[in-house]
Amino acid sequence: MSSSAAAALPQIIQGGMGVGVSNWVLAGRVAACGQLGVVSGTAVERVLACRLQAGDPDGAMRRALAAFPDQAVASRILNAWFRPEGLPAPGEYKPVPLFSQTPSRALLELTVCGSFVEVWLAKQQAQDGGAVGINLLEKIRLPTLPTLYGALLAGVDAVLMGAGIPREIPAHITRLSAHEASSLRIPVEGGDTVESRFDPADLLTVKPTITRPAFLAVISSDVLAVSLARSGGIDGFIVEGPTAGGHNAPPRGGAADAKGTPIYGPRDVPDLKRIAALNLPFWLAGGKATHEAFREALATGAHGVQIGTAFAFCEESGMIPEVRAMARSQPGGAPVVTDGRASPTGFPFKVVAAAGSEGGRDPDLRERRTCTLGYLREAYAREDQTVGWRCPSEPVEQWSAKGGDPTAATGRRCVCNGLMATIGHPHANRDGSLELPLITAGDDLVGIDRFGKRYHADEVIDLVLGRVTHAVV
């Protein structure tokens, strides 16, 4: 898809909130309303495995797998993960293998199918050709290629990627769209870069026709926009400010207050005129879920806006009702903190400080530190120069034994486990307790009450587009 085709994408993009908050139900509903629905591409293999182990009560996972191009692959997934009777006890999921630079065929198949399922179901719900995208994080590189391929097989219309500089991704999309092998470089701390290779021919015996989707880079800087545009393959941009939820770009110069909260200044405000001069469509993100903000975005030359928080708390999102209520437990919503230490990625991360959630407790309680899902691990060179994996959110003694700086582990939270709990798949700890949910939201959570206590995705769209002047409470 060219930049001109990308310009035909809708004015509202629903944010790709992981893990599984932007699920197929939400994305399909937004697409059915004529906007771009986006599924989260983070941990898709684990989400599929959890849903199947929980019994797939509505049959949606099995329905989507029945449409997968290679039924031998789909059958292996069902045989390995489907439990008709559901979980033996809350949180007792069979573990999904962790990714490395040489993942097993079974893990690759599960990842391709997980991505296919989300996109296929969203597009089925959208009907009438509604546009569906998938959001991935540059920082989580190991599952990227099989996740992309599964989405391509399902006919995804757009790929969105942030949390880094996704310069290589357009070329990978082009190769995978032609069912060609591709290799993604994995940086290794203290060693040489390694490559993670993915070849569709190793998994599938069929090659259905794939239409290349648009690629939208999520950025916060006009300098990065210019650089990416020059590198080619970019069809548009989502310009995200520090008020947006999830991971934020760090402030230029690394300024922070005494608590480690990032301090943003004039240097962190992108030059929108410079971005507009690139003649590529762009959308503004971060606190844009009002008609006034939408009109202001259009006045800058933006094609439209991306909205996350308002969709995250609507009835169609993957965030379970108990967690939504937890985040909205105070008038106007629980406080949102931009925590410069919470995420193992090193990027500032928005955390909702709600009682009963991961954001409402001390992150340095060592007995609760864990790293069982491993998406944010980093590769490092062992003394024998083989590649090892570590995460600053794992127990400090384990992190230190792998050569990690103990001070780098201070204040880190297990983002992976917490986000899985947020969508209703908490994993059991050794003491029998369940992982607490970790809620992320943008600063816009403070005004979420304007949509009422319960609202739907179409109500957000109507309000932003000015079809209604106030939400129905």
N, C-alpha and C positions, 0 to 999 in steps of 0.2 A: 504494500500500500504506500502510495506517495504522500508527500506533505499536503498536496491538494485534496487527496482523499481523506487525510486526517482532519482537514478543515471541515469536512462534512460530518464529523462526529458531533454529538449533541453539545449543548451549552453547559449542561450540568454533568459532572463526573462524580459518581459516588466513590468515596475513598476506599482503597483496598486494605481494610484494617484486619490485621492478623492477631492471633491465629484463629481463623474461622469466624471472626465477628462479621466480616464481609463474606457471608456464605452464599450458596446458590439461591436460597430463597430471597434474600435481600437483593442480590444482583439481578435476579430474574424479574422481580417486581419493579425495580428502577428502570430496567430496559423496557419492560412492558409499558411504562409511562413515557417512553420516547427519549429517555436519557441514557447515559452510558453506565450500566451496572457493572461493577467490578468485584470479582472474587479474589480472596487472598490466596496467594500461591505459597505461603509459608506453611511448612509442615503438612502438606496435603496428604502425604502417604500415611502419616500418623493419624490424621483426622479420619481418613477412610478406614484404617484399621480399627480405630476406636468405635466408630459407628457400627461397623460390622460385628465387632465383639459385643456391643450393646444390644444386638439382636436386629438391627435395622428395622425398627417397628413399623415404619411407613412404607418400607420396601423400595425407597428411592435409590439406595445404593445399588441394589440388585437390578433395578430397572435400567440404571445408567450403564452398569457393567454388561448388561445384555446387548447394549448398543455398541460396545467397544469393537473396533475393527478386527481384532484377533481374539476369537473366543477361547482359544487354548490358554491364552494369558489370563483372561477373565476367570476361567474355571480354576486356575491355580490360585488366584487371589481369594476366591470364595472358599476353596478347600482349606486354605491356610488360616483365614481370619474370621469367617462367618460363624457365629454362635447363635443358633436359633433360640436357645434358652436365655440368652443374655449373659451378663457378667455373673460370676459366682458370688461376688461381694463387691460393694462400692469401691471403685478405684483399682480393682484387681485386673488390670489389663495385661495381656501377654506382651512382653517388650518387643518393640520394633528395633531392628538393628540400627546402630548409629552410622552415619555416613563417614567414609574416608575417601581418599583419592582413588581407591579401587573398590567401589561398592559391589556387592553381589548382584547377580542377575535378578534374584528374587526381590531385592530392595529397589532396583531400577524399575522392575515391572510394577511394583506397588506404587512407586512415585508417579510413573506415567499414568497409571490408572487413576490415582488420586486426583491428579490435575484434570484429566479427561472428565471424570465424574462431575467435578464442580462446574466446569464450563458447560458441559453438555446439558446438565440439569437446568442451569441458568438460562441457556438459550431455548430450551424446550418451554420453560415457563414464560419467557419473553414473548414467544410467538411472533408472527408477522415481521420477522427479520430484525427484532430489537438488538441493539449493539451490546456486546458483553466483552469486558476486558479482564485481564489478570494482572495482579500486582506482585512483584517480587522485590527482594532486597539484595542489592549488590554485595552487602556484607555477608550474606549467607550464600556462598558460591557453590558448595559441593552438590546440592540438589538442583541447581539452576537448569542444566541442560535437559535432564529427563522431565522436569516440571514444565519447561517450555514446550517440549515435544508433545506431551499429553494434551496441553492446551491447544496446540496447533491441530492435533488430530480431531479435536472437538469443534474446530472452526472459530477460535477466538478472534475477535475483531481488533483488539488493541492489547499491547503489552506495556505495562507501566513499571518503571524501576527507579528506586532512589536508594538512600543510605549508602552513598558512595558515588563513584564516577563510572557509569556504565558504558564506557567507550567501546568495549568489545562486543556488546550484546547484539547490535543490529546485524553484524556479520554472522553470528551464531543463528539468529532467527532465519536469515536467508538460507544458510546451509541446511538447517533442520527442516525448513519448509520444502526442500528438495530431497528429504530423507537421507541426507549426507551426514557422515560422521563429523564430529566437532570436538575440540578440546579446549577446556577452560583452564587458564593458569591459576594456580593456587599459591599465594605467597607463603613462605616458610620463615618464621622468625629465626634468625641466626643461621640460615642455610639457603640453598638454591631453590628457586621456584620450581614447583612440580606441576604436572598437568593431569587433569581429570578428564578422561576421554569417554565420549558417549557415541555409540553407533547404533542407530535405529535398526539396522539389519541384524544386529545381535539379538533383538527382542521380537520383532514382528516379521511375519512372513508375507504381509501385504503392504502396499504403498498407496493409500488413498490420496486423491488430489488435495493439496493444501494451498489455500490462498494466503499469501503473506500478510500478516496484520500490521497495523500502524505501530510504531514504537514511540512512546512518550517518556522522556527523561524527567524525573522529579528533581528539581534543582532549587537552590536558594540564592544563587549568585548570577549576575549577568556575565561575569568573567567566565564562569563555567559554561553558560549557555553559548557564548561565542566560541569557546574551545570545542565543545561537542558539535556544534553546527559545522565547524570547519572539518571535523573528522569524518563527517558524512553518515548517512543512515538514520539520522534523527528526523522524525516526522513532526515533532512538536514538543512542548515543554509544559510541565506543571510547576509553577513557581510557588514554592511553599515557604511561608513565613514561620517565625518561631512560636506563634500562637497555635500552630497545628498540633494535633495529638501524635502519640507514638514517638519515634525518633526525630530529633531536630538536628539541623546542622549546628556545629559548635560556632560560637561567636568568633569573628576575626580577631586575632590577638589573644584569644583564650581567656578573656576577662571573666571573673567570677567573684561572688561575695564571700563572706566568711563561712557560710554554710555550703559553699560549693555550687550555688545556683548560678548558672551562666548569666552574664550581663550583656545584653545586646544594645548596640548603638547605631549611629547613622551609617557606619561602614557596612553594617549588615543588611541594609535596605537595598534591594536590587534596583538597578536602573532599568525601569520597564520600557523606556523609550529605546534603549539600546537593544533590548530583547525584541521589541516590536520590529526594529529595523532589520532583523534577521529574516523576516517574511515567512516565519513558521508560526502556526497557530499556538497560542499558549493560554493556559487556564490559571487563575490565581487561587491559592489555597490558604486556609488558616483564618477562621472567624468569618466565613463568607455566607453563612446560612440565613441571610436576610435579603429582602428585595433591594434595600438600599445598597448593601454591599455588592450585590449582583450588578446593579446599574453602574456603580462606581468602577467595578472591574471592566465592564464593557467600555466605559469612557476612556480607560487607559489603552485601549486597543486589544484587550484580552478577548479571546473567543468565548470565554465563560468562566465558570468557577468549579473547583473541586470541593466537595463537602464531606466531612468525615463524622465529627461528633454527633451532629443531629441525626444522621442515619444510624450510628452505632447504638443509639438508645431507642430506636423505633421498634415496633413489634416484630418486624421481619428479620431483624439482625440475629446473628448467632449468639450474642450475649444473652445468657439465660436470665429470666425475669428476676430471680433473687439477686443477681449481681447488679442488674439495672437499678433495682430498688436500693441496693447498698450504696451505689454511687450518688443516688438522688435523695439520700437520707436526710440531708439538711436543706433548708430553703435555698433554692438556687443551685443546689448540688454541692457535694463535698469538695473541699479544696483540691486544686490541681497544682502540683509542684513540678517544676522543671528540674529534675534531679540530674546533676552532672556526673553522678557516680553510679546510678542504679543499673544501667545496662552494661553488660560485659563488652559491648561493641566499642565503648569509649565515646559514643555519641550521647548528648543530653537526651533524656527520656522523660516524657510526661507521665507522672504517676498520680492517680487519684487517692488521696489520703482518707479512705473510708474505713471505719471500724469494721473488723471482721474480714478485711482483705489484706493481701500482701503489702499494699501501700500503707496500711495502718499499723505496722509493727516494726520493730527494730531490725534492720537488714543484717546486722552483724551478729545475730545469734548463731553461733557456729553449729549448734546441733540441728539447725534447720537448713543449712547450706547444702546444696545438692547440684548435680549436673548429670541427670539421667537421660536427657533427650539430646543434648549436645549440639544444637544448631548454631550456637554462637561460640563454639570452641575455635581456637586458633591453632594453626600448625606450627610446630617448632622443631628445630633440629636437635636430636639427642647427641650425646657425646660420640656415638658411633656413626653419626650423620644420617641415621634413619629418621623418618618423620614420626613425631609424636603429636598428641593432641591434648590441649589443656584449656581450661576456662576459669577466669578469675571469680566466677560464682560457685565453683566447686569448693569442698572443704579446704580451708587454708593450708593444712598440712599436705594435702595432695597437690595443690597448686604450687606450693613451695618446693616439693620434692621433684617437680618437673622443671625447676629452674625459674619459676615465676616469682616476681617481686612481691613479698607479702603486703607491702603498702598498696600495691595495685589492686588487691582484693578487697580493700576496705570499702564498705558501703555498697558492694555489689549485691544484686538480687537475682534470683533465678527467674529470668524473664520467660523462658520456654515453658517450664512447668506451671507458672502462674497464669500464663495466657491460655493454656489448655484447660485449666480449672475454670477460667472465665466463661468458656463455652460449654461447660457441663461435663468435662472429662478430667476431673482431678485424679491424679495418681496417688495411690496409697504409699505412705511412708513406712519405714520399718517398724515404727512404734504403733502402727495401725491408724494413725491420723491421716487425713487427706490434705493434699496441697491446697493452700489458700489461693483464691483468685487474685490476679494482678490486673487492675483496671487502668487503662490509659485513655485519656481524652484530651481534647484541646481546651484552651482557655474558654472556649465558647460554652463549656459545660455550665458556667455560672448563669447563663440565660436560658438553660434548657427548659425551664418551666413554661416558657412562652408557647410550647407545643402541647401543654397539658400533661397529665400523668401517664396517659397511654395514647399513642398516636402512630400513624402508619407512614411509610415512605412517601406515598403520593401526597400526603399533607405537607411534608417538607418541600417537595417539588413545587406544589401550588403556591406556597408562601413565598418561596424564593423568586419564582417567576412573576409574582404579583397577581396571580389569578384570584387570590383571596387577600384580604388586608390583615387578617389575624387568624391564628389557629383556632380550631374548634376545641374547646376545653370540655 
